[in-house]
Amino acid sequence: MTENKAHLMLHRLRKDFRLSLILLLGVCGILGLGPFAIYRLIIGDMVMAILDGVLILGILGAMIYVWISDDTRRTGIFLALFNTSIAIIVTHLIGIFGLFWLYVVLLGNFFLVRVEIAVTMTVIALVAVVLLGTGLEGLPEQASFVITAAITSLFAYIFAHRADIQRMQLEQLATLDPLTGAGNRLALESELNIALAAHKRRGKNHGLLMLDLDHFKGVNDSHGHATGDRILKQFTELVLANTRTEDRLFRFGGEEFVLLMPGSDLQGMTRASEHLLQCLRENLQTPSGPVTTSIGAALLRPEESWESWLGRADHALYAAKEQGRNRVVLAADEAPAVNSIPA
């Protein structure tokens, strides 16, 4: 059991770069500040010891929060603001020795928040340090500090910006279907786990549709794979154009797709699936006629695994095909089958 938990933790850290980065910076910060807090407490420098303690507790609290919530965006913003504020105060109190820590904070900000926010915070920090005084006597020393800090921040900006671009490109390659642009099965599994977590924490409803293009093999056989590819792309465009922005479409395999509908109840899921069925039938065309779609639908149940949820939607899709295709069928334990839209 312990080994399984450790494996899940490592898997989570490998998958979420931002989470891993926040935790790594947090651990480094606590280990770096801890000895100074103890030393200052021993020598009786209570003001600095308290500031170190507040900073350590703030970092620790942020690490616990991000691990529980997965909210890396808010956590990153909090840590950047918190660390920068404390660094400015410390620099004002102890002078030039605080500047060493300010360099670390300014660098770290570029990996905690978006680069434009980090740049803004760098400018504010440099202005505040110069105005409040840091033990730097004379214009040459102040100018040297500002210029070196700005150059260091520029290098951090270039590296962080480039790393963000490369990370997004890799994520797209890893999670998007290259033909249609819909999410792939890896992305689907991740989103289903997120949906389960949201349902468990907040009771948020989620609907799931499995969509399959009827007789798609015949389209490829009769009109060629180029036409088949065009139909798949057009199908994706139609689904995305006729669903909400928060709905997520994934290509499950071949001509089979999955639509995840966060916040959807039974009525909303049914209405959306009927609308999609009609829209696809009316707009998806080959030279020999329309291409229809069969849809199986299921709502997420309490304490259900995503495999079970997906399986119920798949069984409903199978039932839709057995009943003549070109129709929506709800999972057997949801409600009676929804009437198909006449061809």
C-alpha positions as CSV (number, residue, x, y, z in Angstrom):
1,M,0.0,0.0,0.0
2,T,2.8,2.4,0.9
3,E,4.7,1.6,-2.2
4,N,1.6,2.2,-4.3
5,K,1.1,5.6,-2.7
6,A,4.7,6.5,-3.4
7,H,4.4,5.4,-7.0
8,L,1.2,7.5,-7.4
9,M,3.0,10.5,-5.9
10,L,6.0,10.1,-8.3
11,H,3.7,9.7,-11.2
12,R,1.8,12.9,-10.3
13,L,5.1,14.8,-10.0
14,R,6.4,13.6,-13.4
15,K,3.1,14.5,-15.1
16,D,2.7,18.0,-13.6
17,F,5.8,20.1,-14.3
18,R,4.5,23.3,-12.6
19,L,3.6,21.3,-9.4
20,S,7.0,19.7,-9.3
21,L,8.7,23.1,-9.8
22,I,6.7,24.8,-7.0
23,L,7.5,21.9,-4.6
24,L,11.2,21.9,-5.5
25,L,11.6,25.6,-5.0
26,G,9.6,25.3,-1.8
27,V,11.9,22.6,-0.4
28,C,15.0,24.5,-1.4
29,G,13.7,27.6,0.2
30,I,12.9,25.9,3.5
31,L,16.2,24.1,3.6
32,G,18.1,27.3,2.8
33,L,16.2,29.5,5.3
34,G,15.9,27.0,8.2
35,P,19.5,27.3,9.4
36,F,19.4,31.1,9.3
37,A,16.2,31.1,11.3
38,I,17.7,28.9,14.0
39,Y,21.0,30.9,14.1
40,R,19.2,34.2,14.5
41,L,17.0,32.7,17.2
42,I,20.0,31.6,19.1
43,I,21.8,34.9,18.9
44,G,18.7,36.8,19.8
45,D,17.9,38.5,16.5
46,M,14.2,38.1,17.0
47,V,13.0,40.3,14.2
48,M,14.9,38.5,11.6
49,A,14.1,35.1,13.2
50,I,10.4,35.9,13.1
51,L,10.6,37.0,9.4
52,D,12.5,33.8,8.5
53,G,9.8,31.8,10.4
54,V,7.0,33.6,8.6
55,L,8.6,33.0,5.3
56,I,9.1,29.3,6.0
57,L,5.5,28.8,7.2
58,G,4.2,30.7,4.2
59,I,6.2,28.5,1.8
60,L,5.1,25.3,3.7
61,G,1.5,26.4,3.6
62,A,1.6,27.0,-0.1
63,M,3.2,23.6,-0.7
64,I,0.4,21.9,1.2
65,Y,-2.3,23.9,-0.6
66,V,-1.0,23.2,-4.1
67,W,-0.6,19.5,-3.3
68,I,-4.2,19.3,-2.1
69,S,-5.8,21.6,-4.7
70,D,-3.6,21.3,-7.8
71,D,-4.1,25.0,-8.2
72,T,-0.6,25.8,-9.4
73,R,-1.5,29.2,-10.9
74,R,-2.8,30.8,-7.7
75,T,-0.1,29.2,-5.6
76,G,2.6,30.5,-7.9
77,I,1.2,34.0,-7.8
78,F,1.0,33.9,-4.0
79,L,4.6,32.6,-3.6
80,A,6.0,35.2,-5.9
81,L,4.2,38.1,-4.2
82,F,4.9,36.7,-0.7
83,N,8.6,36.0,-1.3
84,T,9.2,39.3,-3.1
85,S,7.6,41.3,-0.3
86,I,9.6,39.5,2.4
87,A,12.8,39.9,0.4
88,I,12.2,43.7,0.1
89,I,11.5,44.0,3.8
90,V,14.6,41.9,4.8
91,T,16.8,43.9,2.4
92,H,15.6,47.1,4.0
93,L,16.3,45.8,7.5
94,I,19.7,44.2,7.1
95,G,21.0,46.0,4.1
96,I,23.4,44.6,1.5
97,F,23.2,41.0,2.8
98,G,19.5,40.9,1.9
99,L,20.3,41.6,-1.8
100,F,21.8,38.1,-2.1
101,W,18.3,36.7,-1.3
102,L,16.6,39.1,-3.6
103,Y,18.5,37.8,-6.6
104,V,17.2,34.3,-5.8
105,V,13.6,35.5,-5.4
106,L,13.7,37.4,-8.7
107,L,15.0,34.4,-10.5
108,G,12.5,32.1,-8.9
109,N,9.6,34.3,-9.9
110,F,10.1,33.6,-13.5
111,F,9.4,29.9,-12.9
112,L,6.5,30.5,-10.5
113,V,4.3,32.9,-12.6
114,R,3.9,34.1,-16.2
115,V,6.9,36.0,-17.5
116,E,5.0,39.3,-17.8
117,I,4.0,39.1,-14.1
118,A,7.6,38.2,-13.1
119,V,8.9,41.2,-15.1
120,T,6.4,43.5,-13.4
121,M,7.4,42.2,-10.0
122,T,11.1,42.6,-10.8
123,V,10.6,46.3,-11.7
124,I,8.6,46.9,-8.5
125,A,11.2,45.1,-6.4
126,L,14.2,47.1,-7.9
127,V,12.4,50.4,-7.5
128,A,11.4,49.6,-3.9
129,V,14.9,48.5,-3.0
130,V,16.5,51.7,-4.4
131,L,13.9,54.0,-2.7
132,L,13.9,52.3,0.7
133,G,17.6,52.1,0.9
134,T,19.8,48.9,1.2
135,G,23.1,50.0,2.5
136,L,24.4,50.8,-1.0
137,E,26.1,54.1,-0.7
138,G,26.2,56.3,-3.7
139,L,24.8,56.2,-7.2
140,P,27.5,53.9,-8.7
141,E,26.7,51.1,-6.2
142,Q,22.9,51.4,-6.7
143,A,23.3,51.5,-10.5
144,S,25.5,48.4,-10.4
145,F,23.0,46.5,-8.4
146,V,20.0,47.5,-10.6
147,I,21.9,46.7,-13.8
148,T,23.2,43.3,-12.6
149,A,19.8,42.4,-11.2
150,A,18.1,43.5,-14.5
151,I,20.5,41.5,-16.6
152,T,20.1,38.4,-14.4
153,S,16.3,38.8,-14.7
154,L,16.6,39.2,-18.5
155,F,18.5,35.9,-18.7
156,A,15.8,34.2,-16.5
157,Y,13.1,35.7,-18.7
158,I,14.7,34.3,-21.9
159,F,15.1,30.9,-20.4
160,A,11.7,30.7,-18.7
161,H,9.9,32.0,-21.8
162,R,11.7,29.5,-24.1
163,A,11.0,26.7,-21.6
164,D,7.3,27.6,-21.5
165,I,7.1,27.5,-25.3
166,Q,8.9,24.2,-25.6
167,R,6.8,22.7,-22.7
168,M,3.5,23.8,-24.4
169,Q,4.7,22.3,-27.7
170,L,5.6,19.0,-26.1
171,E,2.2,18.9,-24.3
172,Q,0.4,19.5,-27.6
173,L,2.4,16.7,-29.2
174,A,1.7,14.4,-26.3
175,T,-2.0,15.2,-25.8
176,L,-3.5,16.1,-29.2
177,D,-4.6,13.9,-32.1
178,P,-2.4,15.0,-35.0
179,L,-5.2,14.6,-37.6
180,T,-8.2,16.3,-35.9
181,G,-6.7,18.4,-33.2
182,A,-8.9,16.8,-30.6
183,G,-7.4,15.5,-27.4
184,N,-6.0,11.9,-27.5
185,R,-6.5,9.0,-25.1
186,L,-3.7,10.2,-22.8
187,A,-5.4,13.6,-22.5
188,L,-8.8,11.9,-22.0
189,E,-7.5,9.8,-19.1
190,S,-6.0,12.9,-17.4
191,E,-9.3,14.9,-17.8
192,L,-11.4,12.0,-16.6
193,N,-9.3,11.9,-13.4
194,I,-9.7,15.6,-12.9
195,A,-13.5,15.2,-13.4
196,L,-13.6,12.5,-10.7
197,A,-11.6,14.7,-8.3
198,A,-14.0,17.6,-8.9
199,H,-17.0,15.4,-8.4
200,K,-15.6,14.0,-5.2
201,R,-14.6,17.4,-3.7
202,R,-17.5,19.6,-4.8
203,G,-20.2,17.1,-6.1
204,K,-19.9,18.7,-9.6
205,N,-21.9,16.8,-12.2
206,H,-20.2,15.6,-15.4
207,G,-21.7,14.1,-18.5
208,L,-19.9,11.8,-21.0
209,L,-20.8,11.2,-24.6
210,M,-19.3,8.5,-26.8
211,L,-19.8,9.3,-30.5
212,D,-19.2,7.0,-33.4
213,L,-19.6,7.8,-37.1
214,D,-21.9,5.3,-38.6
215,H,-20.6,3.0,-41.4
216,F,-17.4,5.0,-41.6
217,K,-15.4,2.1,-43.1
218,G,-17.7,2.4,-46.1
219,V,-16.8,6.0,-46.5
220,N,-13.1,5.1,-46.7
221,D,-13.8,2.2,-49.0
222,S,-16.0,4.1,-51.4
223,H,-14.4,7.6,-51.4
224,G,-10.8,7.0,-50.2
225,H,-8.9,7.9,-47.1
226,A,-8.6,11.5,-48.0
227,T,-12.4,11.9,-47.9
228,G,-12.4,9.9,-44.6
229,D,-9.8,12.3,-43.1
230,R,-11.8,15.3,-44.3
231,I,-15.0,13.9,-42.6
232,L,-13.1,13.3,-39.3
233,K,-11.8,16.9,-39.4
234,Q,-15.2,18.3,-40.2
235,F,-16.8,16.2,-37.5
236,T,-14.4,17.7,-34.9
237,E,-15.0,21.2,-36.1
238,L,-18.8,20.7,-35.9
239,V,-18.7,19.2,-32.4
240,L,-16.5,22.0,-31.1
241,A,-18.7,24.7,-32.8
242,N,-21.8,23.3,-31.3
243,T,-20.7,22.7,-27.7
244,R,-19.7,24.9,-24.8
245,T,-16.1,26.2,-24.4
246,E,-15.6,24.1,-21.3
247,D,-16.6,20.8,-23.0
248,R,-13.6,18.7,-24.1
249,L,-13.5,16.5,-27.2
250,F,-11.2,13.5,-27.5
251,R,-10.5,11.1,-30.3
252,F,-10.8,7.7,-28.7
253,G,-9.7,5.7,-31.8
254,G,-10.6,5.5,-35.5
255,E,-14.0,7.1,-35.9
256,E,-14.9,7.0,-32.2
257,F,-14.8,10.1,-30.1
258,V,-15.5,11.1,-26.5
259,L,-17.0,14.4,-25.3
260,L,-16.6,15.3,-21.7
261,M,-19.2,17.8,-20.4
262,P,-18.3,19.3,-17.0
263,G,-21.2,20.7,-15.0
264,S,-23.8,18.9,-17.1
265,D,-26.9,17.3,-15.6
266,L,-29.1,14.6,-17.2
267,Q,-31.3,17.2,-18.9
268,G,-28.5,19.2,-20.2
269,M,-26.6,16.2,-21.4
270,T,-29.6,14.8,-23.2
271,R,-30.4,18.2,-24.9
272,A,-26.8,18.6,-26.0
273,S,-26.5,15.1,-27.4
274,E,-29.8,15.5,-29.4
275,H,-28.6,18.8,-30.8
276,L,-25.3,17.3,-31.8
277,L,-27.0,14.4,-33.5
278,Q,-29.1,16.6,-35.7
279,C,-26.3,19.0,-36.4
280,L,-23.9,16.3,-37.5
281,R,-26.5,14.5,-39.7
282,E,-27.4,17.8,-41.5
283,N,-23.8,19.0,-42.1
284,L,-21.6,15.9,-42.4
285,Q,-21.8,15.0,-46.0
286,T,-20.0,12.7,-48.5
287,P,-20.6,12.5,-52.3
288,S,-23.0,9.6,-51.6
289,G,-25.0,11.2,-48.8
290,P,-25.0,12.2,-45.2
291,V,-22.8,10.6,-42.5
292,T,-24.8,9.9,-39.3
293,T,-23.6,9.4,-35.8
294,S,-24.5,7.1,-32.9
295,I,-24.1,8.5,-29.4
296,G,-24.0,6.8,-26.0
297,A,-24.3,9.0,-22.9
298,A,-23.7,8.5,-19.2
299,L,-23.5,10.7,-16.1
300,L,-20.8,10.3,-13.6
301,R,-22.0,8.5,-10.5
302,P,-20.7,8.9,-6.9
303,E,-17.6,6.8,-6.1
304,E,-17.4,5.6,-9.7
305,S,-14.1,5.0,-11.5
306,W,-13.5,6.6,-14.8
307,E,-13.2,3.1,-16.4
308,S,-16.7,2.2,-15.2
309,W,-18.1,5.5,-16.3
310,L,-16.5,5.2,-19.8
311,G,-17.7,1.6,-20.0
312,R,-21.3,2.6,-19.3
313,A,-21.2,5.2,-22.1
314,D,-19.6,2.6,-24.4
315,H,-22.4,0.1,-23.6
316,A,-25.0,2.8,-24.4
317,L,-23.2,3.5,-27.7
318,Y,-23.3,-0.2,-28.5
319,A,-27.1,-0.2,-27.8
320,A,-27.6,2.8,-30.1
321,K,-25.9,0.9,-32.9
322,E,-28.0,-2.2,-32.1
323,Q,-31.2,-0.2,-32.3
324,G,-30.5,1.1,-35.8
325,R,-27.8,3.8,-35.4
326,N,-28.3,7.6,-35.9
327,R,-29.6,8.0,-32.3
328,V,-28.7,8.8,-28.7
329,V,-29.0,6.2,-26.0
330,L,-28.5,6.9,-22.3
331,A,-26.8,4.4,-20.1
332,A,-29.2,1.8,-18.9
333,D,-29.3,3.1,-15.3
334,E,-29.8,6.7,-16.3
335,A,-33.2,6.8,-18.1
336,P,-35.0,5.2,-21.0
337,A,-33.4,5.6,-24.4
338,V,-33.7,9.0,-26.0
339,N,-35.7,8.9,-29.3
340,S,-33.5,9.1,-32.4
341,I,-33.9,12.0,-34.7
342,P,-35.5,10.7,-37.9
343,A,-33.1,10.4,-40.9
